Amino acid sequence: MIDERDAWEKLCKGSSQGLETLFKSYYDELANYGHKISSDATLVDDVIQDLFIYLWDKHASLSKVEKVKSYLFIAFKRRLIKALQKQNKNLDGELQEYHGFELSMEDMLMDSELDQIKSQEVRKALMTLGGKPKEAIYLKFHIGLSIAEMADQLEMNPQSVKNLLHRTYKKLRETISKDLIMLFVSRMISKNKAPNASTEE
């Protein structure tokens, strides 16, 4: 696990090493996240590169950032949404609610143990979720963001995020067995657990 604050400080001081560390550390996660919003892989890649070019060009004026990963995801998402809106203005309303957000079986099934336990239940449950609930699940369990970071990413207040997660869990429980939900959650938490990880619910 990288020291993201150290990398950010190096970037702000004009160190290409800081930029390279952040790019290599978060490129794959940003790309995977972008592919949930848009199927245009070239556009997603271009937006990520444009973001890091911007950071390098503006490094001297960048402010101190406490949560670098969250900052990068928010900045990337906003740029990607703008790029998609520029391509097709008719998508504006849809993009605002992220109805196009895709959550695949691979995102939900973390290992063979979970894969073997009635995966059809998970597939059916995913089909019942809208774009924003899918994104909330992805951000919390796959990316590992805290409630506060999710609030920034989803442009909601923290309580609204908690309410959204509560409603999503309730909806999942309507189609997935309790044991399967608990196994899924435990796998996701284990995947993202780190010594300094937030325990905020």
Z-matrix of the N, CA and C atoms (Angstrom, degrees):
N
C 1 1.469
C 2 1.531 1 109.29
N 3 1.341 2 115.51 1 128.78
C 4 1.454 3 119.31 2 -175.84
C 5 1.526 4 111.33 3 -79.41
N 6 1.324 5 115.25 4 159.32
C 7 1.457 6 121.40 5 171.69
C 8 1.523 7 105.33 6 -89.41
N 9 1.335 8 115.87 7 91.92
C 10 1.457 9 119.84 8 -172.97
C 11 1.520 10 112.87 9 -66.17
N 12 1.325 11 116.72 10 -32.93
C 13 1.466 12 119.12 11 179.08
C 14 1.519 13 110.59 12 -67.00
N 15 1.330 14 116.25 13 -40.09
C 16 1.463 15 120.49 14 178.28
C 17 1.522 16 110.33 15 -64.01
N 18 1.330 17 116.47 16 -42.57
C 19 1.465 18 120.78 17 179.04
C 20 1.524 19 110.39 18 -63.75
N 21 1.332 20 116.46 19 -39.88
C 22 1.463 21 120.53 20 179.61
C 23 1.526 22 110.83 21 -66.13
N 24 1.322 23 116.73 22 -42.68
C 25 1.463 24 120.64 23 178.68
C 26 1.522 25 111.08 24 -62.40
N 27 1.333 26 115.96 25 -39.76
C 28 1.464 27 119.59 26 177.45
C 29 1.522 28 110.50 27 -64.08
N 30 1.327 29 116.67 28 -41.44
C 31 1.463 30 120.95 29 177.41
C 32 1.516 31 110.36 30 -59.93
N 33 1.320 32 116.65 31 -46.81
C 34 1.467 33 121.03 32 -178.98
C 35 1.528 34 112.15 33 -61.10
N 36 1.326 35 116.06 34 -27.63
C 37 1.475 36 121.52 35 179.76
C 38 1.519 37 112.05 36 -88.56
N 39 1.346 38 116.15 37 1.93
C 40 1.454 39 119.65 38 176.73
C 41 1.515 40 115.30 39 92.69
N 42 1.340 41 116.43 40 16.89
C 43 1.459 42 120.01 41 -179.93
C 44 1.533 43 109.95 42 -88.37
N 45 1.324 44 115.79 43 120.95
C 46 1.461 45 119.65 44 177.90
C 47 1.526 46 110.76 45 -66.85
N 48 1.336 47 115.98 46 -22.57
C 49 1.464 48 119.99 47 178.59
C 50 1.528 49 110.49 48 -64.09
N 51 1.330 50 116.31 49 -39.52
C 52 1.461 51 120.44 50 178.01
C 53 1.514 52 111.21 51 -62.38
N 54 1.336 53 116.70 52 -44.44
C 55 1.463 54 121.29 53 178.89
C 56 1.528 55 110.44 54 -63.72
N 57 1.323 56 116.21 55 -44.44
C 58 1.461 57 121.10 56 -178.75
C 59 1.526 58 111.24 57 -62.88
N 60 1.330 59 116.41 58 -40.32
C 61 1.467 60 120.56 59 179.53
C 62 1.521 61 111.04 60 -62.04
N 63 1.319 62 116.62 61 -46.01
C 64 1.461 63 120.98 62 179.93
C 65 1.529 64 111.05 63 -65.76
N 66 1.316 65 116.70 64 -41.53
C 67 1.462 66 120.64 65 -179.12
C 68 1.524 67 111.18 66 -63.20
N 69 1.330 68 116.26 67 -49.13
C 70 1.465 69 120.61 68 -178.61
C 71 1.529 70 111.66 69 -66.79
N 72 1.319 71 116.62 70 -34.09
C 73 1.465 72 120.84 71 -176.37
C 74 1.521 73 112.55 72 -74.71
N 75 1.342 74 117.01 73 -34.35
C 76 1.461 75 119.59 74 -171.70
C 77 1.525 76 115.10 75 -116.17
N 78 1.327 77 117.31 76 -2.76
C 79 1.468 78 118.59 77 -177.46
C 80 1.526 79 111.86 78 -57.91
N 81 1.325 80 117.26 79 -51.01
C 82 1.467 81 120.56 80 -176.37
C 83 1.523 82 111.96 81 -60.80
N 84 1.342 83 116.69 82 -42.58
C 85 1.464 84 120.09 83 -179.94
C 86 1.524 85 111.25 84 -66.17
N 87 1.342 86 115.97 85 -40.97
C 88 1.462 87 119.51 86 178.23
C 89 1.528 88 110.50 87 -64.83
N 90 1.325 89 116.51 88 -41.11
C 91 1.461 90 120.44 89 -179.95
C 92 1.528 91 110.78 90 -64.75
N 93 1.324 92 116.50 91 -45.17
C 94 1.468 93 120.26 92 179.04
C 95 1.523 94 111.04 93 -60.59
N 96 1.329 95 115.64 94 -41.53
C 97 1.464 96 120.98 95 178.51
C 98 1.522 97 110.35 96 -64.71
N 99 1.325 98 115.87 97 -44.00
C 100 1.461 99 120.03 98 179.76
C 101 1.512 100 112.66 99 -62.12
N 102 1.330 101 116.68 100 -35.67
C 103 1.461 102 120.64 101 -179.62
C 104 1.524 103 111.91 102 -69.68
N 105 1.339 104 117.11 103 -18.26
C 106 1.463 105 119.89 104 175.01
C 107 1.533 106 110.66 105 -74.42
N 108 1.332 107 115.44 106 -24.83
C 109 1.463 108 121.04 107 -177.28
C 110 1.527 109 111.28 108 -95.65
N 111 1.335 110 116.33 109 -36.92
C 112 1.464 111 120.66 110 -178.83
C 113 1.521 112 110.39 111 -138.01
N 114 1.321 113 116.35 112 140.67
C 115 1.465 114 121.69 113 177.70
C 116 1.522 115 111.56 114 -85.87
N 117 1.336 116 116.81 115 -2.24
C 118 1.468 117 121.84 116 -179.98
C 119 1.524 118 109.07 117 -82.90
N 120 1.330 119 116.51 118 92.66
C 121 1.466 120 121.41 119 -176.09
C 122 1.530 121 112.12 120 -62.46
N 123 1.324 122 116.09 121 -36.15
C 124 1.464 123 120.07 122 179.88
C 125 1.519 124 110.59 123 -65.13
N 126 1.316 125 116.49 124 -43.46
C 127 1.464 126 120.77 125 178.80
C 128 1.522 127 110.73 126 -63.10
N 129 1.325 128 117.19 127 -45.04
C 130 1.463 129 121.02 128 179.43
C 131 1.521 130 110.44 129 -58.18
N 132 1.332 131 116.32 130 -46.19
C 133 1.463 132 121.06 131 -179.91
C 134 1.527 133 111.06 132 -63.52
N 135 1.336 134 116.21 133 -41.85
C 136 1.469 135 120.39 134 179.57
C 137 1.524 136 111.33 135 -62.47
N 138 1.334 137 116.76 136 -41.87
C 139 1.459 138 120.99 137 -178.67
C 140 1.532 139 110.79 138 -66.11
N 141 1.324 140 117.12 139 -40.41
C 142 1.467 141 120.09 140 177.52
C 143 1.526 142 110.16 141 -61.81
N 144 1.330 143 116.17 142 -46.58
C 145 1.460 144 119.89 143 -179.73
C 146 1.523 145 111.47 144 -64.02
N 147 1.329 146 116.05 145 -40.94
C 148 1.471 147 120.14 146 178.42
C 149 1.528 148 110.88 147 -61.69
N 150 1.333 149 116.48 148 -38.31
C 151 1.463 150 120.55 149 179.36
C 152 1.521 151 110.75 150 -62.14
N 153 1.317 152 116.70 151 -46.29
C 154 1.464 153 119.33 152 -177.72
C 155 1.527 154 112.27 153 -73.34
N 156 1.318 155 116.76 154 -30.15
C 157 1.471 156 119.80 155 173.32
C 158 1.527 157 109.49 156 -64.45
N 159 1.325 158 115.60 157 -42.25
C 160 1.467 159 121.08 158 177.48
C 161 1.531 160 110.42 159 -60.54
N 162 1.328 161 116.74 160 -46.15
C 163 1.458 162 120.76 161 -179.87
C 164 1.526 163 110.92 162 -59.99
N 165 1.324 164 116.27 163 -39.61
C 166 1.460 165 119.11 164 179.76
C 167 1.531 166 110.99 165 -69.45
N 168 1.330 167 115.96 166 -43.57
C 169 1.472 168 119.79 167 -179.81
C 170 1.522 169 111.78 168 -63.35
N 171 1.349 170 116.93 169 -34.13
C 172 1.461 171 121.86 170 -175.31
C 173 1.530 172 112.64 171 -105.07
N 174 1.321 173 117.90 172 15.92
C 175 1.468 174 120.07 173 -172.08
C 176 1.525 175 113.38 174 -56.90
N 177 1.334 176 116.17 175 -33.89
C 178 1.465 177 119.28 176 -176.94
C 179 1.524 178 112.73 177 -69.72
N 180 1.314 179 117.18 178 -22.11
C 181 1.473 180 120.67 179 -177.85
C 182 1.527 181 112.53 180 -107.74
N 183 1.314 182 117.36 181 6.04
C 184 1.468 183 120.03 182 179.69
C 185 1.527 184 110.56 183 -70.99
N 186 1.318 185 115.98 184 142.97
C 187 1.464 186 121.14 185 179.23
C 188 1.526 187 110.61 186 -88.14
N 189 1.310 188 115.64 187 165.53
C 190 1.464 189 120.83 188 175.86
C 191 1.526 190 108.52 189 -66.80
N 192 1.320 191 116.61 190 135.04
C 193 1.459 192 122.00 191 -178.55
C 194 1.518 193 109.27 192 -123.33
N 195 1.335 194 116.58 193 127.13
C 196 1.465 195 121.10 194 -179.15
C 197 1.524 196 111.52 195 -79.85
N 198 1.325 197 116.70 196 -41.17
C 199 1.460 198 122.04 197 -178.14
C 200 1.526 199 108.21 198 -115.62
N 201 1.315 200 116.39 199 87.87
C 202 1.467 201 121.25 200 -173.22
C 203 1.524 202 111.44 201 -65.89
N 204 1.320 203 117.17 202 -44.20
C 205 1.464 204 120.84 203 -179.47
C 206 1.520 205 110.76 204 -59.19
N 207 1.314 206 116.68 205 -46.31
C 208 1.454 207 121.18 206 178.93
C 209 1.528 208 110.40 207 -61.53
N 210 1.322 209 116.78 208 -42.87
C 211 1.471 210 122.13 209 179.10
C 212 1.527 211 110.24 210 -58.09
N 213 1.326 212 116.46 211 -46.79
C 214 1.459 213 120.71 212 -177.85
C 215 1.529 214 111.63 213 -63.98
N 216 1.336 215 116.46 214 -41.25
C 217 1.458 216 119.74 215 -179.56
C 218 1.525 217 111.00 216 -66.19
N 219 1.329 218 116.81 217 -41.22
C 220 1.460 219 120.52 218 179.59
C 221 1.527 220 110.70 219 -65.01
N 222 1.343 221 116.21 220 -47.48
C 223 1.462 222 120.79 221 -179.17
C 224 1.527 223 110.99 222 -62.86
N 225 1.326 224 116.63 223 -40.84
C 226 1.466 225 120.79 224 179.81
C 227 1.521 226 111.31 225 -65.56
N 228 1.329 227 116.10 226 -45.48
C 229 1.460 228 119.38 227 -178.20
C 230 1.525 229 111.14 228 -61.92
N 231 1.320 230 117.31 229 -43.37
C 232 1.460 231 120.63 230 -179.68
C 233 1.523 232 111.06 231 -62.36
N 234 1.332 233 116.48 232 -40.81
C 235 1.459 234 120.40 233 178.71
C 236 1.529 235 111.50 234 -66.74
N 237 1.336 236 115.69 235 -40.28
C 238 1.458 237 119.48 236 -179.50
C 239 1.526 238 110.94 237 -66.60
N 240 1.323 239 116.97 238 -42.35
C 241 1.466 240 120.79 239 178.80
C 242 1.529 241 110.23 240 -61.80
N 243 1.333 242 116.95 241 -43.18
C 244 1.467 243 120.47 242 178.84
C 245 1.521 244 111.01 243 -62.60
N 246 1.336 245 115.94 244 -40.30
C 247 1.463 246 120.13 245 179.98
C 248 1.526 247 110.67 246 -64.89
N 249 1.323 248 116.85 247 -40.37
C 250 1.464 249 120.83 248 179.03
C 251 1.528 250 111.26 249 -68.85
N 252 1.315 251 116.15 250 -38.19
C 253 1.464 252 119.99 251 177.88
C 254 1.524 253 110.77 252 -65.90
N 255 1.321 254 115.86 253 -35.10
C 256 1.464 255 120.12 254 178.82
C 257 1.520 256 110.63 255 -67.30
N 258 1.340 257 115.83 256 -35.81
C 259 1.464 258 120.60 257 178.58
C 260 1.523 259 111.82 258 -68.50
N 261 1.326 260 115.54 259 -40.57
C 262 1.464 261 119.90 260 -175.77
C 263 1.525 262 109.50 261 -147.76
N 264 1.305 263 116.46 262 99.97
C 265 1.460 264 121.21 263 -177.66
C 266 1.521 265 112.64 264 -64.96
N 267 1.327 266 117.59 265 -20.80
C 268 1.462 267 120.72 266 178.67
C 269 1.519 268 112.55 267 -68.94
N 270 1.334 269 116.87 268 -13.04
C 271 1.454 270 120.89 269 -178.69
C 272 1.526 271 112.88 270 -89.73
N 273 1.330 272 117.46 271 -1.33
C 274 1.463 273 120.92 272 -174.03
C 275 1.516 274 112.77 273 -50.93
N 276 1.327 275 117.59 274 -53.99
C 277 1.454 276 120.64 275 -177.04
C 278 1.511 277 112.26 276 -62.78
N 279 1.307 278 116.77 277 -41.78
C 280 1.459 279 121.42 278 -178.91
C 281 1.520 280 110.45 279 -64.61
N 282 1.318 281 115.96 280 -42.90
C 283 1.462 282 119.56 281 -178.08
C 284 1.516 283 111.77 282 -65.94
N 285 1.322 284 117.13 283 -34.08
C 286 1.458 285 119.60 284 -179.79
C 287 1.523 286 111.67 285 -60.32
N 288 1.314 287 116.95 286 -31.71
C 289 1.465 288 120.85 287 179.95
C 290 1.522 289 112.37 288 -100.81
N 291 1.368 290 116.21 289 -2.49
C 292 1.467 291 122.33 290 176.99
C 293 1.533 292 112.12 291 55.21
N 294 1.334 293 115.50 292 41.37
C 295 1.460 294 118.23 293 178.15
C 296 1.520 295 111.86 294 -66.67
N 297 1.348 296 116.10 295 -18.40
C 298 1.448 297 119.03 296 -179.45
C 299 1.516 298 113.21 297 -83.71
N 300 1.319 299 118.27 298 -1.59
C 301 1.464 300 120.98 299 -176.99
C 302 1.524 301 109.95 300 -62.86
N 303 1.331 302 115.64 301 126.54
C 304 1.462 303 121.19 302 -177.42
C 305 1.516 304 110.86 303 -108.67
N 306 1.314 305 116.07 304 130.09
C 307 1.463 306 121.87 305 176.06
C 308 1.518 307 106.90 306 -119.25
N 309 1.326 308 116.23 307 113.71
C 310 1.464 309 120.30 308 -172.84
C 311 1.518 310 111.97 309 -90.15
N 312 1.313 311 114.77 310 170.53
C 313 1.455 312 120.51 311 175.76
C 314 1.520 313 110.08 312 -61.71
N 315 1.336 314 116.82 313 -35.66
C 316 1.459 315 120.15 314 -179.16
C 317 1.526 316 111.31 315 -62.82
N 318 1.319 317 116.72 316 -33.28
C 319 1.462 318 120.36 317 178.14
C 320 1.519 319 111.08 318 -69.40
N 321 1.307 320 116.81 319 -33.11
C 322 1.454 321 121.08 320 -176.53
C 323 1.524 322 112.90 321 -86.74
N 324 1.338 323 116.26 322 -36.63
C 325 1.453 324 119.69 323 -174.67
C 326 1.523 325 109.76 324 -95.70
N 327 1.323 326 115.68 325 108.44
C 328 1.460 327 120.33 326 -171.87
C 329 1.515 328 113.62 327 -88.22
N 330 1.298 329 120.01 328 -24.00
C 331 1.458 330 120.98 329 -179.39
C 332 1.523 331 109.80 330 -158.28
N 333 1.311 332 116.09 331 176.56
C 334 1.453 333 120.67 332 -175.10
C 335 1.524 334 111.94 333 -62.76
N 336 1.353 335 117.08 334 -31.45
C 337 1.461 336 120.05 335 -179.15
C 338 1.521 337 110.81 336 -62.00
N 339 1.337 338 115.85 337 -47.74
C 340 1.465 339 119.62 338 179.24
C 341 1.523 340 110.61 339 -70.72
N 342 1.323 341 116.12 340 -34.60
C 343 1.457 342 120.74 341 -178.30
C 344 1.520 343 111.44 342 -63.24
N 345 1.307 344 116.21 343 -29.62
C 346 1.454 345 120.49 344 -176.13
C 347 1.528 346 113.28 345 -84.44
N 348 1.335 347 116.53 346 -12.05
C 349 1.464 348 119.57 347 -174.39
C 350 1.520 349 110.64 348 -97.15
N 351 1.320 350 115.28 349 85.64
C 352 1.460 351 120.91 350 173.12
C 353 1.527 352 112.72 351 49.81
N 354 1.327 353 116.42 352 56.73
C 355 1.462 354 119.47 353 -178.82
C 356 1.518 355 112.35 354 -59.64
N 357 1.323 356 117.39 355 -23.13
C 358 1.458 357 120.87 356 177.68
C 359 1.520 358 110.82 357 -61.61
N 360 1.340 359 117.02 358 -31.23
C 361 1.464 360 120.93 359 177.43
C 362 1.523 361 110.13 360 -61.67
N 363 1.322 362 115.56 361 -43.39
C 364 1.463 363 120.45 362 -178.91
C 365 1.516 364 110.46 363 -66.02
N 366 1.326 365 116.51 364 -44.41
C 367 1.468 366 120.65 365 -179.67
C 368 1.527 367 110.81 366 -60.00
N 369 1.294 368 116.28 367 -42.74
C 370 1.465 369 121.17 368 179.75
C 371 1.536 370 110.64 369 -65.68
N 372 1.322 371 116.12 370 -40.53
C 373 1.461 372 120.71 371 -179.33
C 374 1.516 373 111.16 372 -65.29
N 375 1.335 374 117.34 373 -40.27
C 376 1.461 375 121.34 374 179.83
C 377 1.523 376 111.52 375 -60.20
N 378 1.304 377 115.70 376 -35.70
C 379 1.465 378 120.40 377 -178.17
C 380 1.527 379 111.71 378 -68.01
N 381 1.325 380 117.35 379 -18.85
C 382 1.465 381 120.34 380 -179.21
C 383 1.523 382 112.56 381 -87.00
N 384 1.342 383 116.89 382 -12.18
C 385 1.460 384 120.34 383 -175.14
C 386 1.523 385 111.87 384 -91.70
N 387 1.341 386 115.50 385 143.60
C 388 1.449 387 120.80 386 174.07
C 389 1.525 388 110.37 387 -81.43
N 390 1.342 389 116.79 388 179.65
C 391 1.447 390 121.14 389 -176.27
C 392 1.515 391 114.82 390 -61.57
N 393 1.336 392 116.85 391 -47.46
C 394 1.454 393 119.79 392 -176.09
C 395 1.522 394 112.53 393 -69.09
N 396 1.349 395 120.13 394 -41.57
C 397 1.471 396 119.36 395 174.48
C 398 1.525 397 112.51 396 -59.50
N 399 1.337 398 117.38 397 -39.48
C 400 1.456 399 120.89 398 177.02
C 401 1.518 400 110.30 399 -61.47
N 402 1.318 401 115.15 400 -43.12
C 403 1.464 402 119.09 401 -178.87
C 404 1.517 403 110.80 402 -65.69
N 405 1.322 404 116.83 403 -39.17
C 406 1.470 405 120.40 404 179.46
C 407 1.526 406 110.80 405 -62.02
N 408 1.330 407 116.82 406 -44.60
C 409 1.462 408 121.18 407 177.53
C 410 1.524 409 110.53 408 -60.47
N 411 1.325 410 115.97 409 -44.02
C 412 1.469 411 121.26 410 -179.12
C 413 1.528 412 111.00 411 -62.85
N 414 1.322 413 116.94 412 -46.47
C 415 1.458 414 121.29 413 -177.49
C 416 1.526 415 111.87 414 -65.49
N 417 1.324 416 116.74 415 -40.32
C 418 1.463 417 119.86 416 -175.82
C 419 1.519 418 112.34 417 -75.35
N 420 1.333 419 116.66 418 -48.28
C 421 1.455 420 119.37 419 -171.66
C 422 1.518 421 114.77 420 -97.50
N 423 1.330 422 117.94 421 -30.33
C 424 1.461 423 119.35 422 -178.91
C 425 1.522 424 111.32 423 -91.38
N 426 1.340 425 117.20 424 -44.19
C 427 1.462 426 120.76 425 179.24
C 428 1.517 427 110.95 426 -86.35
N 429 1.334 428 117.23 427 -31.77
C 430 1.455 429 120.54 428 177.25
C 431 1.515 430 114.97 429 86.66
N 432 1.338 431 117.71 430 28.58
C 433 1.461 432 120.36 431 179.47
C 434 1.526 433 110.53 432 -77.72
N 435 1.323 434 115.64 433 151.54
C 436 1.457 435 121.11 434 175.36
C 437 1.528 436 109.27 435 -78.84
N 438 1.330 437 116.35 436 171.24
C 439 1.464 438 120.62 437 178.06
C 440 1.530 439 110.36 438 -59.25
N 441 1.320 440 116.41 439 -43.53
C 442 1.467 441 120.27 440 -179.32
C 443 1.527 442 111.15 441 -62.64
N 444 1.326 443 116.85 442 -42.11
C 445 1.463 444 120.59 443 179.26
C 446 1.524 445 110.72 444 -68.28
N 447 1.318 446 116.20 445 -37.86
C 448 1.462 447 119.78 446 176.96
C 449 1.518 448 110.96 447 -63.92
N 450 1.326 449 116.71 448 -37.38
C 451 1.460 450 120.82 449 179.64
C 452 1.528 451 110.37 450 -60.38
N 453 1.330 452 116.52 451 -42.46
C 454 1.467 453 120.71 452 177.31
C 455 1.528 454 110.46 453 -64.97
N 456 1.320 455 115.96 454 -44.37
C 457 1.462 456 120.97 455 -176.50
C 458 1.526 457 111.85 456 -65.57
N 459 1.325 458 116.45 457 -41.09
C 460 1.461 459 121.36 458 -177.15
C 461 1.524 460 112.97 459 -90.15
N 462 1.345 461 115.79 460 -3.44
C 463 1.461 462 121.66 461 -177.99
C 464 1.519 463 111.08 462 57.37
N 465 1.331 464 114.40 463 48.91
C 466 1.463 465 123.03 464 177.99
C 467 1.520 466 107.71 465 -132.66
N 468 1.342 467 117.20 466 163.66
C 469 1.456 468 118.19 467 173.83
C 470 1.531 469 108.44 468 -83.00
N 471 1.352 470 117.64 469 157.90
C 472 1.465 471 121.21 470 -175.60
C 473 1.528 472 114.26 471 -54.12
N 474 1.345 473 116.98 472 -40.61
C 475 1.463 474 119.20 473 -179.47
C 476 1.525 475 111.04 474 -64.87
N 477 1.326 476 116.94 475 -37.49
C 478 1.455 477 120.27 476 178.55
C 479 1.528 478 111.08 477 -65.58
N 480 1.337 479 115.77 478 -35.35
C 481 1.464 480 119.84 479 177.02
C 482 1.524 481 109.81 480 -65.24
N 483 1.338 482 116.69 481 -44.61
C 484 1.464 483 120.54 482 177.95
C 485 1.526 484 110.97 483 -59.74
N 486 1.347 485 115.27 484 -41.85
C 487 1.471 486 119.59 485 179.08
C 488 1.526 487 110.81 486 -64.54
N 489 1.338 488 116.22 487 -39.86
C 490 1.455 489 121.06 488 179.36
C 491 1.531 490 110.47 489 -62.94
N 492 1.324 491 117.07 490 -45.19
C 493 1.457 492 120.97 491 178.86
C 494 1.527 493 111.14 492 -63.59
N 495 1.334 494 115.55 493 -40.65
C 496 1.472 495 119.93 494 179.61
C 497 1.528 496 110.17 495 -61.29
N 498 1.342 497 116.42 496 -45.39
C 499 1.470 498 120.47 497 179.92
C 500 1.528 499 110.74 498 -65.46
N 501 1.340 500 115.64 499 -36.77
C 502 1.461 501 119.93 500 -179.66
C 503 1.520 502 111.10 501 -67.61
N 504 1.354 503 116.33 502 -44.30
C 505 1.468 504 119.79 503 177.18
C 506 1.529 505 110.34 504 -59.27
N 507 1.336 506 115.33 505 -42.03
C 508 1.462 507 120.24 506 -178.98
C 509 1.523 508 110.63 507 -62.31
N 510 1.332 509 115.68 508 -42.05
C 511 1.463 510 119.84 509 -179.48
C 512 1.529 511 110.75 510 -67.14
N 513 1.348 512 115.94 511 -39.23
C 514 1.458 513 119.46 512 178.48
C 515 1.528 514 111.22 513 -64.42
N 516 1.323 515 115.13 514 -36.97
C 517 1.467 516 118.82 515 -179.05
C 518 1.533 517 111.88 516 -65.56
N 519 1.332 518 116.60 517 -20.85
C 520 1.457 519 120.21 518 179.16
C 521 1.525 520 111.79 519 -70.70
N 522 1.355 521 116.60 520 -23.11
C 523 1.463 522 119.83 521 -176.64
C 524 1.520 523 114.13 522 -123.76
N 525 1.338 524 117.66 523 -13.36
C 526 1.461 525 120.58 524 -179.25
C 527 1.525 526 109.30 525 -118.31
N 528 1.312 527 116.29 526 140.22
C 529 1.459 528 120.42 527 178.45
C 530 1.518 529 110.49 528 -65.16
N 531 1.318 530 116.61 529 150.57
C 532 1.462 531 122.35 530 -178.34
C 533 1.517 532 111.53 531 -57.53
N 534 1.345 533 117.56 532 -42.14
C 535 1.455 534 120.98 533 -179.12
C 536 1.516 535 111.84 534 -62.58
N 537 1.331 536 117.19 535 -38.17
C 538 1.457 537 120.84 536 -179.98
C 539 1.524 538 110.87 537 -68.85
N 540 1.330 539 117.24 538 -40.12
C 541 1.467 540 120.60 539 177.64
C 542 1.526 541 110.00 540 -62.04
N 543 1.326 542 117.13 541 -45.88
C 544 1.457 543 120.74 542 -178.50
C 545 1.533 544 111.28 543 -62.99
N 546 1.327 545 116.59 544 -38.68
C 547 1.457 546 120.08 545 179.34
C 548 1.521 547 110.27 546 -67.30
N 549 1.335 548 116.15 547 -43.06
C 550 1.457 549 120.87 548 177.97
C 551 1.527 550 111.45 549 -59.31
N 552 1.334 551 116.47 550 -48.55
C 553 1.462 552 121.38 551 -178.85
C 554 1.523 553 110.95 552 -62.75
N 555 1.339 554 116.86 553 -43.35
C 556 1.464 555 120.02 554 -178.35
C 557 1.520 556 111.28 555 -64.30
N 558 1.348 557 117.09 556 -36.19
C 559 1.467 558 120.29 557 178.61
C 560 1.517 559 110.89 558 -67.91
N 561 1.322 560 116.10 559 -42.18
C 562 1.461 561 120.60 560 180.00
C 563 1.528 562 110.78 561 -64.06
N 564 1.338 563 116.79 562 -44.69
C 565 1.465 564 121.20 563 -178.98
C 566 1.526 565 109.83 564 -64.24
N 567 1.320 566 117.23 565 -43.26
C 568 1.461 567 121.26 566 179.71
C 569 1.511 568 111.06 567 -61.73
N 570 1.333 569 116.91 568 -38.33
C 571 1.459 570 121.49 569 -179.11
C 572 1.514 571 111.51 570 -63.35
N 573 1.319 572 116.75 571 -38.28
C 574 1.465 573 120.75 572 -174.29
C 575 1.515 574 114.22 573 -100.19
N 576 1.339 575 117.79 574 -2.79
C 577 1.449 576 120.72 575 -175.48
C 578 1.522 577 111.19 576 -66.74
N 579 1.316 578 116.63 577 132.43
C 580 1.458 579 121.77 578 178.90
C 581 1.519 580 107.40 579 -139.86
N 582 1.353 581 117.60 580 162.61
C 583 1.467 582 120.70 581 -177.47
C 584 1.508 583 113.95 582 -56.01
N 585 1.350 584 117.18 583 -36.20
C 586 1.465 585 120.51 584 -177.23
C 587 1.519 586 112.83 585 -106.13
N 588 1.333 587 115.09 586 15.43
C 589 1.471 588 117.95 587 -177.04
C 590 1.508 589 111.23 588 -67.33
N 591 1.357 590 114.73 589 147.36
C 592 1.459 591 119.85 590 179.78
C 593 1.506 592 109.86 591 -71.28
N 594 1.308 593 116.97 592 144.09
C 595 1.464 594 121.98 593 176.81
C 596 1.516 595 110.14 594 -106.20
N 597 1.325 596 116.23 595 12.25
C 598 1.470 597 121.13 596 -177.60
C 599 1.506 598 109.66 597 -63.68
N 600 1.300 599 117.19 598 135.78
C 601 1.467 600 121.52 599 177.77
C 602 1.512 601 110.29 600 -91.06
